[in-house]
């Protein structure tokens, strides 16, 4: 039997003894002189470290044994060559390498942008929004200017004595072709791109694959002017034009500092809508109506009264329980601000607020005057 070669002992490495000059330099430096007790502790610590180093050392025999017992590593399969005919995966799906494919802003999968963005109007679908990020995309200045101008235009028509019954046919006449064009652009992608290139500054990017907000604006204005009394219909359009704009502007600027009422609606925006609604009621019923007249068919004539059943229950006479002047106008203003703010916040089947604000505000004012009007 062959004799195995002896394992050589592990050499011990010790630090060289410092020269007397080195010791003198260390003692003359910043540190204090080294005493005998400190030298003894350092020597014992060095011996302990050497013993631990020997215990962790391995002999060549043990290394060979561990290598022999370790299982073999599986070999990686060779990578398949990239084919030129392989098409890239669609937007938002996992590629072969486990990563998502790069998305294109101009692609038809626009829902991808709304999935990854917390904004109701994600950036990247309308070219002009990428060039004017602050002016058009963030603050929506052209869109808000158009929104505000409708209220001033309505007030101008009222000051000239134009009847509401002569206005709503024009609104319906504009609604039908605009809705038809919007249907065509969703049917033909080439026409949709041309439409966005021309009117993209007035659109939100959420309207690229949805209905244009102008359609709901015309439908809401036509509804209140067609079916509600004159003053209530005009107020519905004014509240839509001014309160919605105030809520959107203030909510984007200060909504992060106030509690959120629901998704996309903050307390700051609702408070702004209510404040502008109070101001709008005072402007219309307190200044425009007395100045320009044309008050035929008004539901609010400057006075409010308790219902007859309430008066009978309280034992009041017919002339009692009547409120007029600035007190009545203040109550109407507060109610107008409340219904404007509530209609801006509420969500009915996901309908556009350009439709819900005038309709719900008009219904709220109509019901209030039915109960408390004189």
Order of alpha helices (4+ residues) and beta strands (2+ residues): alpha-alpha-alpha-alpha-alpha-alpha-alpha-alpha-alpha-alpha-alpha-beta-beta-alpha-alpha-beta-alpha-beta-alpha-alpha
